[in-house]
Amino acid sequence: MARFLFTAWPFPGHVHPNIAIAHALHERGHEVAFYTGSKARAAVEGEGFRCFPFERIDEARLYHIVFSQRRSFAPWKHPFRLVTVLREWLLETIPQQVADLQVVMAAWQPDVVVSDVTFWGPFLVLHETCDIPVAVSSFVPGCMIPGPDAPPWGLGLPRPRNRRTRLLARLVGAATDLLVADFRRTADALRQRYGLSPLSMPVHAFLGQMPLYLVPGAPEFDYERRDLPPSVHYIGSVVWNKPRDEPSPAWLSELRADQPWIHVTEGTMHAQGPIVLKAAAQGLANLPVQVIMTTGKDRDPAQLGLDETASNVRVERWVSHADLLPRTDVLVTTGGGSTVMAALSAGVPMVLVPTQWEKPDNAQRVVEVGAGIRLAPRRCKPRRLREAVEQILKDPSFRQNVLRLAAIFERYGGAARAAELLIKLVDS
C-alpha cells in the first residue's frame, strides 16, 4: 500500500478531477489525502479522504486575487495586470505552500505528491528538496507545455497548421517570453531561497521534467501534438461532480422530454457579470426548448436579475452534470476545463463564450474538432446566442463529432489509467 498526497487550489474545477483519481487509487488499496483550502474540504472529506487544510495561505486574499476583480475579456489589452495577478497567485504563495507541506509530509509521509498543474510549490521546490516523486495532474484538457505543435496559452489562438497560424504562434510566443521574463526571475529567486539552481526553461516547460504529467483528454483534442516529453500521458475523461449517494433532483423528471434541453452555466467561480445567463434568458425565452440555467452556489438568481424568466426557463443555483448532461442536447458555457470535459464525455455539443484564464484555449479546441461554436463575450447577445444554439440543434455533425471524441476518451481509461500510472511511480 502506498500513500498519495494531492495538492490543489480549492476551486471545484481543480479539485474535482483529482477526487475521481483519488477514488481509483483507493479502490486499488492505496491511501489518499488532500492538501487544499477550506472551501474544498467538505467535498474531499465527504468522499472519505483526509484533508489537510491550508494553514499559512490566506484564502480570503487568494480569492480576491483570482476572482474578485472584474477583468477584461481580452488579456492582451492588460497583459501587465495579468502577469501581476499570476505572480501574486502562483509564485508569491509558494513559501506558504512549502511551509505547510513540509509539516504535512513529515506527519503523513506520502510516497508520491500529485499536484494541480497551477500549484507550483511541489514542482519548483519540494520535488528536489524532499527527493519525492511529484506528478502533474492537469485539470486543463490540453497540455500546457510549450512547443511548436500548439499555440501559446491564454488567447485561444488557432492551431498552427499553416504558414500564417505558425507565424502568429511564433510572434505571440516571443512576445509572451518578453512579458514573463521578470516572472521567471521571480521563480528563480524563490528557488534560490531553498538552495536550488535557476530554471533553464519556462515554468510550464519545467513541469514536463516531472516524472509524470497527466493530461485529461486525448491527442485528438490537443492538436495531435508530437512535441511533448515522454512524461506526458493523456488519460481520457476524468470527471467527478457529485457525491455518489446524492439523489437526482426530482424536478428533472417534470421537464418536458419532447423538447430539446439546453443547459446554460457560467461554472462555479466567477470574475465577471452574468453576461451568458442574461443573454440566454432573453434569447431562448419562449422557444420550443427546455432551458436549465445554473448560477453557481454562491450567486443568488434574484440578485442577478434572473428571478423573472419565461415559462420554458428554469433557474437553479446548481445541478450535477452527472444528472443533467445525459439528457442535454446543447450546453452553453464559458468553457471551464471540467465543464468542457464533462460535456464532451457525455456527448453534448457546446456554445462557448470563453471569458478568462484557460477558457479561450478550451473553446478553440472544441471548435477545432467540430464539437461546438465559439462566441466572443462582446458578441454574446440574445440573438447571436439563440442562432448558435439553433445551428447546433439543426446540424447533426456537431453531435456526431462529440460522440466520436467521447469514444476516443473512453479508450484512454480515465481515472483508472491515471491510478495505474501513479502507482508505477512508487514501484519505479
Buried (B, 14 or more C-beta within 10 A) or exposed (E): EBBBBBBBBBBBBBBBBBBBBBBBBBEBEBBBBBBBBEBBBEBBEBBEBEBBBBEEBEBEEBBEBBBEEEBBBBBEEEBEEBBEBBBBBBBEBBBBBBEBBBBBBEEBEBBBBBBBBBBBBBBBBBBBBBEBBBBBBBBBBBBBBBBEBBBBBBBBBBBBEEEEBBEBBBEBBEEBEEBBEEBBEBBBEBBEEBEBEEBEEBBBBBBBBBBBBBBBBBBBBBBEBEEBBEBBBBBBBBBBBBEEEEEEBEEBEEBEEEBBBBBBBBBBBBEBEBBBBBBBBBBBBEBEBBBBBBBBEEBEBEEBEBEEBEEBBBBBBBBBBBBBBEBBBBBBBBBBBBBBBBBBBBBBBBBBBBBBBBBBBBBBBBBBBBBBBBBBBEEBBBEBBBBBBBBBBEEEEBBBBBBBBBEBBEEBBBBBBBBBBBBEBBEE
